[in-house]
Amino acid sequence: MATLAEHTDADTLRPPESSAPALLRHTWIQTQRLLLRWGRDPITLLETLIVPCLLLLMLNIVVGSQIQKFSGHSALYGSVPMVTLVGALSGTVASGVMLGRERDAGLLARFWVLPVHRGSGLAARILAEGCRIFCGTVVIIGFAMLLGFRFHQGPLAAFAFLWLPVLFGLAFATMVTAIAVFTAKSTLVEGVALLSSLLMFFSTGFVPLGAYPNWIQPVVRNQPMSVAVDTMRSLAEGGALARPLMLTILWSVGMIIVFAVPAAYGYRRASRR
C-alpha cells in the first residue's frame, strides 16, 4: 500500500488545476466523456449520421434529375455540401439538448467543485463538436460517393472540403451553447430547427440560385449556408472560390466572436448553480 508520504509527493508533483498542462489533460478527458456519451445516444447518432444520409438520398431521387436538367450540372455538388452542413447543425441541437440536461441534473455544478480546470468543460465541448462534425462529414461523403459524388480539384481541395463543415458547425455550436445555457430545451430545439430549415430551403444547395424569385436572390446568395455550399462546390467541382470562401470565413468567425462571450459566461453561470 502507498504511504501517506508517497501520496503527498504525488500531489506535490501534479500540476495545479489552473495550469496549462491541467487544461490539456482535463480537456482531453472530458472530450472522451462527451464522445462516448454521444456515441451511445441514439438521437445524436440519428441527427448526425442517419437523417443526413436519408435526406441526401431523397433529394437525389426526387429533385436530382430536374436540377441537372435546369443547371447542366449534377445536383450532388450542391446537395452534398448542403446535407453535410445540415448534419452539423442537427448534431449541435442534440448536443445542446444534452448540455441542458446536464445543467438541470446538476452535473455541471458537480464538475465545478471538483479539482478540474475551469476552462476544460467548455474547451472539451468545442473539441468534441469538431470531432463529431468531422466524423459525420466523412460518413456523408462516403455515402455520397456511392451516389456518384467525386472530387475533381485534387487532394488539397478535398481536404479543405472536409474541414469547412467543422468551421461552419463550430460557429453554430457556439451559438447553440449560448442559447442552451440560458433557455429551456424545447425553445432550443424549436428555434434552431426552424433556423436550420430556413437556411436549407433558401440556399443554393437546395436548388440553383436562378430558380428563386429575383427579389429574394440577394438574400439566398449571401446567407451563411449558401456561401458555405458555394465554397464546397468550388472545392469539389471547380469554379469561383475567393468570394464564397471569404464570406464563409466572415460569417463563421463573426458568429464565434458574437456568441463566444455569452456562451462562456452562461456555461460558468450554469456550472455554479
Contacts in CASP RR format, 6 or more apart in sequence:
PFRMAT RR
TARGET T0000
AUTHOR 0000-0000-0000
METHOD contacts of the structure
MODEL  1
MATLAEHTDADTLRPPESSAPALLRHTWIQTQRLLLRWGRDPITLLETLI
VPCLLLLMLNIVVGSQIQKFSGHSALYGSVPMVTLVGALSGTVASGVMLG
RERDAGLLARFWVLPVHRGSGLAARILAEGCRIFCGTVVIIGFAMLLGFR
FHQGPLAAFAFLWLPVLFGLAFATMVTAIAVFTAKSTLVEGVALLSSLLM
FFSTGFVPLGAYPNWIQPVVRNQPMSVAVDTMRSLAEGGALARPLMLTIL
WSVGMIIVFAVPAAYGYRRASRR
15 21 0 8 1.000
15 22 0 8 1.000
16 22 0 8 1.000
17 26 0 8 1.000
17 115 0 8 1.000
17 116 0 8 1.000
17 117 0 8 1.000
18 117 0 8 1.000
18 118 0 8 1.000
19 117 0 8 1.000
22 116 0 8 1.000
22 117 0 8 1.000
22 120 0 8 1.000
23 117 0 8 1.000
23 119 0 8 1.000
23 120 0 8 1.000
23 123 0 8 1.000
26 116 0 8 1.000
26 117 0 8 1.000
26 120 0 8 1.000
26 121 0 8 1.000
26 124 0 8 1.000
27 117 0 8 1.000
27 119 0 8 1.000
27 120 0 8 1.000
27 121 0 8 1.000
27 123 0 8 1.000
27 124 0 8 1.000
27 127 0 8 1.000
28 124 0 8 1.000
29 120 0 8 1.000
29 124 0 8 1.000
30 116 0 8 1.000
30 120 0 8 1.000
30 121 0 8 1.000
30 124 0 8 1.000
31 124 0 8 1.000
31 127 0 8 1.000
31 128 0 8 1.000
31 131 0 8 1.000
33 124 0 8 1.000
34 95 0 8 1.000
34 124 0 8 1.000
34 125 0 8 1.000
34 128 0 8 1.000
35 128 0 8 1.000
35 131 0 8 1.000
35 132 0 8 1.000
37 98 0 8 1.000
38 44 0 8 1.000
38 45 0 8 1.000
38 94 0 8 1.000
38 95 0 8 1.000
38 98 0 8 1.000
38 128 0 8 1.000
38 132 0 8 1.000
39 45 0 8 1.000
41 94 0 8 1.000
41 98 0 8 1.000
43 94 0 8 1.000
43 97 0 8 1.000
44 91 0 8 1.000
44 94 0 8 1.000
44 95 0 8 1.000
44 98 0 8 1.000
44 132 0 8 1.000
47 87 0 8 1.000
47 90 0 8 1.000
47 91 0 8 1.000
47 93 0 8 1.000
47 94 0 8 1.000
48 87 0 8 1.000
48 90 0 8 1.000
48 91 0 8 1.000
48 94 0 8 1.000
48 132 0 8 1.000
48 135 0 8 1.000
48 136 0 8 1.000
49 136 0 8 1.000
49 139 0 8 1.000
49 140 0 8 1.000
51 87 0 8 1.000
51 90 0 8 1.000
52 83 0 8 1.000
52 84 0 8 1.000
52 86 0 8 1.000
52 87 0 8 1.000
52 90 0 8 1.000
52 136 0 8 1.000
52 140 0 8 1.000
53 83 0 8 1.000
53 139 0 8 1.000
53 140 0 8 1.000
53 143 0 8 1.000
55 83 0 8 1.000
55 86 0 8 1.000
56 79 0 8 1.000
56 80 0 8 1.000
56 83 0 8 1.000
56 140 0 8 1.000
56 143 0 8 1.000
56 144 0 8 1.000
56 147 0 8 1.000
57 143 0 8 1.000
57 147 0 8 1.000
59 75 0 8 1.000
59 79 0 8 1.000
59 83 0 8 1.000
59 206 0 8 1.000
60 75 0 8 1.000
60 76 0 8 1.000
60 79 0 8 1.000
60 147 0 8 1.000
63 75 0 8 1.000
63 207 0 8 1.000
64 75 0 8 1.000
64 76 0 8 1.000
64 79 0 8 1.000
65 75 0 8 1.000
67 75 0 8 1.000
67 207 0 8 1.000
67 208 0 8 1.000
68 74 0 8 1.000
68 75 0 8 1.000
70 207 0 8 1.000
70 208 0 8 1.000
70 211 0 8 1.000
71 208 0 8 1.000
73 237 0 8 1.000
74 148 0 8 1.000
74 149 0 8 1.000
74 237 0 8 1.000
76 144 0 8 1.000
76 147 0 8 1.000
76 148 0 8 1.000
76 149 0 8 1.000
77 149 0 8 1.000
77 233 0 8 1.000
77 236 0 8 1.000
77 237 0 8 1.000
78 204 0 8 1.000
78 205 0 8 1.000
78 229 0 8 1.000
78 232 0 8 1.000
78 233 0 8 1.000
79 205 0 8 1.000
79 206 0 8 1.000
80 140 0 8 1.000
80 141 0 8 1.000
80 144 0 8 1.000
80 149 0 8 1.000
80 232 0 8 1.000
80 236 0 8 1.000
81 161 0 8 1.000
81 205 0 8 1.000
81 228 0 8 1.000
81 229 0 8 1.000
81 231 0 8 1.000
81 232 0 8 1.000
81 233 0 8 1.000
81 236 0 8 1.000
82 200 0 8 1.000
82 203 0 8 1.000
82 205 0 8 1.000
82 206 0 8 1.000
82 225 0 8 1.000
82 229 0 8 1.000
83 140 0 8 1.000
83 144 0 8 1.000
84 136 0 8 1.000
84 137 0 8 1.000
84 140 0 8 1.000
84 141 0 8 1.000
84 165 0 8 1.000
84 232 0 8 1.000
85 165 0 8 1.000
85 168 0 8 1.000
85 169 0 8 1.000
85 225 0 8 1.000
85 228 0 8 1.000
85 229 0 8 1.000
86 196 0 8 1.000
86 200 0 8 1.000
87 133 0 8 1.000
87 136 0 8 1.000
87 140 0 8 1.000
88 133 0 8 1.000
88 137 0 8 1.000
88 165 0 8 1.000
88 166 0 8 1.000
88 168 0 8 1.000
88 169 0 8 1.000
88 172 0 8 1.000
89 169 0 8 1.000
89 172 0 8 1.000
89 192 0 8 1.000
89 196 0 8 1.000
89 199 0 8 1.000
90 196 0 8 1.000
91 132 0 8 1.000
91 133 0 8 1.000
92 129 0 8 1.000
92 169 0 8 1.000
92 172 0 8 1.000
92 173 0 8 1.000
92 176 0 8 1.000
92 192 0 8 1.000
93 176 0 8 1.000
93 188 0 8 1.000
93 189 0 8 1.000
93 192 0 8 1.000
93 193 0 8 1.000
93 196 0 8 1.000
95 125 0 8 1.000
95 128 0 8 1.000
95 129 0 8 1.000
95 132 0 8 1.000
95 173 0 8 1.000
95 176 0 8 1.000
96 176 0 8 1.000
96 177 0 8 1.000
96 180 0 8 1.000
96 188 0 8 1.000
97 180 0 8 1.000
97 185 0 8 1.000
97 188 0 8 1.000
97 189 0 8 1.000
99 125 0 8 1.000
99 177 0 8 1.000
99 180 0 8 1.000
99 181 0 8 1.000
100 180 0 8 1.000
100 181 0 8 1.000
100 185 0 8 1.000
100 188 0 8 1.000
100 270 0 8 1.000
101 185 0 8 1.000
102 108 0 8 1.000
103 180 0 8 1.000
103 181 0 8 1.000
103 270 0 8 1.000
103 273 0 8 1.000
106 273 0 8 1.000
108 267 0 8 1.000
108 270 0 8 1.000
108 271 0 8 1.000
108 273 0 8 1.000
109 271 0 8 1.000
109 272 0 8 1.000
109 273 0 8 1.000
111 121 0 8 1.000
111 271 0 8 1.000
112 118 0 8 1.000
112 271 0 8 1.000
112 272 0 8 1.000
118 268 0 8 1.000
121 267 0 8 1.000
122 177 0 8 1.000
122 263 0 8 1.000
122 264 0 8 1.000
122 267 0 8 1.000
125 173 0 8 1.000
125 177 0 8 1.000
126 170 0 8 1.000
126 173 0 8 1.000
126 174 0 8 1.000
129 169 0 8 1.000
129 170 0 8 1.000
129 173 0 8 1.000
130 166 0 8 1.000
130 169 0 8 1.000
130 170 0 8 1.000
130 173 0 8 1.000
133 165 0 8 1.000
133 166 0 8 1.000
133 169 0 8 1.000
133 170 0 8 1.000
134 162 0 8 1.000
134 163 0 8 1.000
134 165 0 8 1.000
134 166 0 8 1.000
137 162 0 8 1.000
137 165 0 8 1.000
137 166 0 8 1.000
138 162 0 8 1.000
141 149 0 8 1.000
141 161 0 8 1.000
141 162 0 8 1.000
149 236 0 8 1.000
150 236 0 8 1.000
151 157 0 8 1.000
151 158 0 8 1.000
151 161 0 8 1.000
151 235 0 8 1.000
151 236 0 8 1.000
152 236 0 8 1.000
152 237 0 8 1.000
152 238 0 8 1.000
153 234 0 8 1.000
153 235 0 8 1.000
153 236 0 8 1.000
153 237 0 8 1.000
153 238 0 8 1.000
157 235 0 8 1.000
157 236 0 8 1.000
158 235 0 8 1.000
158 236 0 8 1.000
160 235 0 8 1.000
161 232 0 8 1.000
161 235 0 8 1.000
161 236 0 8 1.000
164 228 0 8 1.000
164 231 0 8 1.000
164 232 0 8 1.000
164 235 0 8 1.000
164 248 0 8 1.000
165 228 0 8 1.000
165 232 0 8 1.000
167 248 0 8 1.000
167 249 0 8 1.000
167 252 0 8 1.000
168 224 0 8 1.000
168 228 0 8 1.000
168 248 0 8 1.000
168 252 0 8 1.000
169 252 0 8 1.000
170 252 0 8 1.000
170 256 0 8 1.000
171 251 0 8 1.000
171 252 0 8 1.000
171 253 0 8 1.000
171 254 0 8 1.000
171 255 0 8 1.000
171 256 0 8 1.000
172 192 0 8 1.000
172 255 0 8 1.000
174 255 0 8 1.000
174 256 0 8 1.000
174 259 0 8 1.000
174 260 0 8 1.000
174 263 0 8 1.000
175 255 0 8 1.000
175 258 0 8 1.000
175 259 0 8 1.000
175 263 0 8 1.000
176 188 0 8 1.000
176 192 0 8 1.000
177 259 0 8 1.000
177 263 0 8 1.000
177 267 0 8 1.000
178 259 0 8 1.000
178 262 0 8 1.000
178 263 0 8 1.000
178 266 0 8 1.000
179 187 0 8 1.000
179 188 0 8 1.000
179 192 0 8 1.000
180 188 0 8 1.000
181 263 0 8 1.000
181 266 0 8 1.000
181 267 0 8 1.000
181 269 0 8 1.000
181 270 0 8 1.000
182 262 0 8 1.000
182 266 0 8 1.000
199 223 0 8 1.000
199 224 0 8 1.000
199 225 0 8 1.000
200 206 0 8 1.000
200 225 0 8 1.000
202 212 0 8 1.000
202 216 0 8 1.000
202 219 0 8 1.000
202 220 0 8 1.000
202 223 0 8 1.000
202 226 0 8 1.000
203 220 0 8 1.000
203 223 0 8 1.000
203 225 0 8 1.000
203 226 0 8 1.000
203 229 0 8 1.000
204 220 0 8 1.000
204 221 0 8 1.000
204 226 0 8 1.000
204 229 0 8 1.000
204 230 0 8 1.000
205 225 0 8 1.000
205 226 0 8 1.000
205 229 0 8 1.000
205 233 0 8 1.000
209 217 0 8 1.000
209 220 0 8 1.000
209 221 0 8 1.000
209 226 0 8 1.000
210 217 0 8 1.000
212 220 0 8 1.000
220 226 0 8 1.000
221 227 0 8 1.000
222 247 0 8 1.000
224 248 0 8 1.000
224 251 0 8 1.000
224 252 0 8 1.000
224 255 0 8 1.000
227 243 0 8 1.000
227 244 0 8 1.000
227 247 0 8 1.000
227 248 0 8 1.000
227 251 0 8 1.000
228 244 0 8 1.000
228 248 0 8 1.000
228 251 0 8 1.000
230 240 0 8 1.000
230 244 0 8 1.000
231 241 0 8 1.000
231 244 0 8 1.000
231 245 0 8 1.000
231 248 0 8 1.000
233 239 0 8 1.000
234 240 0 8 1.000
234 241 0 8 1.000
234 244 0 8 1.000
234 245 0 8 1.000
235 241 0 8 1.000
END
